[in-house]
Amino acid sequence: MDIRELVAYLKGMREIKVEWETGEWDWDLYRLCVKWCKNANIKKISDLKNRIIPEKDYKILRLKRCKKADDILKKDNGS
């Protein structure tokens, strides 16, 4: 999920066009993000509607989350 899906949902859209990704995926990162979503009880885009924060806070939290993910993945991979 990303911000575009949330904005579409908030504007009343109930269907969006999607495309299959053909590029390489970082499956370890994907699994970690899914785990975090499950732990936060985020199962669908509408679960985010009451979790909107100011952009400046989002940027800080996103950087912290990315750093945490990097640390976890490096530890799991023995780096």
SERO-4910 file (N, C-alpha, C, O; in steps of 0.05 Angstrom, whole numbers):
BEGIN
 pado doro    nc1    nc2    nc3   cac1   cac2   cac3    cc1    cc2    cc3    oc1    oc2    oc3
  Met    A     17    -23      0      0      0      0     18     25      0     40     25     11
  Asp    A      8     45    -13     22     70    -10      2     93    -10    -22     89    -11
  Ile    A     13    117     -8     -4    140     -5    -25    144    -27    -46    154    -22
  Arg    A    -18    136    -51    -37    139    -74    -62    124    -69    -84    133    -76
  Glu    A    -60     99    -59    -84     83    -54   -101     96    -32   -125     96    -33
  Leu    A    -88    107    -11   -102    120     10   -117    144      0   -140    148      7
  Val    A   -104    161    -16   -117    185    -27   -141    177    -44   -162    189    -42
  Ala    A   -138    156    -61   -160    147    -77   -183    138    -60   -206    145    -65
  Tyr    A   -177    123    -39   -198    114    -20   -212    138     -7   -237    138     -6
  Leu    A   -197    157      2   -209    181     16   -225    197     -3   -244    212      6
  Lys    A   -219    196    -29   -235    211    -49   -260    195    -58   -274    204    -76
  Gly    A   -264    172    -47   -288    157    -53   -285    135    -73   -304    121    -79
  Met    A   -261    131    -84   -257    110   -103   -257     83    -89   -245     80    -68
  Arg    A   -270     64   -100   -271     37    -88   -256     17   -106   -253     -6    -97
  Glu    A   -248     25   -129   -232      8   -147   -211     25   -160   -215     48   -166
  Ile    A   -187     13   -163   -165     26   -177   -152      6   -196   -153    -18   -191
  Lys    A   -140     17   -216   -125      0   -235    -98     -7   -223    -85     11   -212
  Val    A    -90    -31   -226    -64    -40   -216    -49    -53   -239    -61    -63   -258
  Glu    A    -23    -54   -236     -6    -67   -256     13    -86   -241     22    -80   -219
  Trp    A     18   -109   -253     36   -128   -242     64   -118   -244     73   -109   -265
  Glu    A     79   -119   -221    107   -111   -221    124   -132   -233    121   -156   -226
  Thr    A    141   -125   -251    158   -145   -264    187   -143   -255    204   -160   -262
  Gly    A    193   -122   -240    221   -118   -230    227   -136   -207    211   -151   -197
  Glu    A    252   -134   -198    262   -149   -175    249   -139   -150    244   -115   -147
  Trp    A    243   -157   -132    231   -150   -106    251   -158    -84    266   -177    -86
  Asp    A    251   -142    -63    266   -149    -39    246   -163    -21    232   -151     -5
  Trp    A    245   -190    -24    224   -205    -10    227   -204     20    208   -206     35
  Asp    A    252   -202     30    256   -200     59    243   -174     70    230   -174     90
  Leu    A    248   -153     55    236   -127     63    205   -128     61    191   -118     79
  Tyr    A    195   -141     40    166   -144     36    154   -159     60    134   -150     71
  Arg    A    166   -181     68    156   -197     90    157   -181    116    139   -183    133
  Leu    A    178   -166    120    180   -149    144    157   -128    145    145   -124    166
  Cys    A    152   -115    122    131    -95    121    103   -108    126     87    -96    139
  Val    A     99   -132    115     74   -146    120     71   -152    150     50   -149    161
  Lys    A     93   -161    162     93   -167    191     85   -142    207     69   -143    225
  Trp    A     97   -119    200     91    -94    214     62    -87    210     49    -77    229
  Cys    A     51    -90    186     23    -84    181      5   -102    198    -14    -93    210
  Lys    A     11   -128    199     -4   -147    215     -4   -139    244    -24   -139    258
  Asn    A     20   -132    254     23   -124    282      7    -98    289     -2    -95    311
  Ala    A      4    -81    269    -11    -56    272    -40    -59    265    -56    -40    265
  Asn    A    -48    -84    259    -76    -90    251    -85    -75    226   -107    -66    224
  Ile    A    -66    -72    207    -72    -59    182    -76    -81    161    -56    -94    153
  Lys    A   -101    -84    152   -107   -106    133   -117    -95    107   -116   -109     86
  Lys    A   -127    -71    107   -137    -59     82   -133    -29     83   -127    -18    104
  Ile    A   -134    -16     60   -128     12     58   -144     29     77   -134     49     87
  Ser    A   -170     22     82   -187     38     99   -177     38    128   -185     55    144
  Asp    A   -160     18    135   -149     17    162   -130     41    168   -123     46    191
  Leu    A   -122     55    147   -104     77    150   -118    104    153   -105    124    159
  Lys    A   -144    105    149   -158    131    148   -156    147    173   -156    172    172
  Asn    A   -153    134    196   -150    149    222   -121    150    231   -116    156    255
  Arg    A   -103    144    213    -75    144    221    -59    165    205    -34    162    201
  Ile    A    -72    185    195    -60    206    179    -45    226    197    -57    235    217
  Ile    A    -20    232    190     -4    250    206      7    272    188      6    269    164
  Pro    A     16    294    199     28    315    183     52    305    167     66    287    176
  Glu    A     56    317    144     77    308    126    105    309    139    121    291    135
  Lys    A    110    330    154    137    332    167    141    309    187    163    298    189
  Asp    A    120    301    201    122    278    219    125    252    203    140    234    211
  Tyr    A    111    250    181    112    226    164    141    222    155    151    199    155
  Lys    A    153    243    145    181    240    135    200    230    156    217    213    151
  Ile    A    197    241    180    215    233    202    209    203    209    228    188    212
  Leu    A    184    196    212    177    169    219    185    149    197    193    127    203
  Arg    A    181    157    172    189    140    150    219    134    150    227    112    146
  Leu    A    235    155    154    264    152    155    271    133    178    289    116    175
  Lys    A    259    137    202    264    119    224    256     90    218    271     71    224
  Arg    A    233     87    205    224     60    198    243     47    178    249     23    180
  Cys    A    252     62    158    270     52    138    297     44    151    308     23    144
  Lys    A    307     60    170    331     53    184    328     28    200    345     11    201
  Lys    A    305     26    214    299      2    230    298    -23    212    309    -44    219
  Ala    A    285    -21    189    283    -43    170    311    -51    161    317    -75    160
  Asp    A    327    -31    154    354    -37    145    370    -51    167    385    -70    161
  Asp    A    368    -42    191    382    -55    214    373    -83    218    389   -101    221
  Ile    A    347    -88    217    336   -115    220    345   -134    198    354   -156    203
  Leu    A    343   -124    173    351   -141    151    381   -147    151    389   -169    144
  Lys    A    397   -128    158    426   -133    160    432   -153    182    449   -171    178
  Lys    A    418   -151    204    422   -170    226    414   -198    218    428   -218    222
  Asp    A    390   -200    205    380   -226    196    398   -239    175    400   -263    173
  Asn    A    411   -222    159    428   -233    138    457   -236    147    475   -243    131
  Gly    A    462   -230    172    489   -233    183    509   -212    174    533   -217    176
  Ser    A    499   -189    165    517   -168    156    527   -152    180    543   -133    176
***
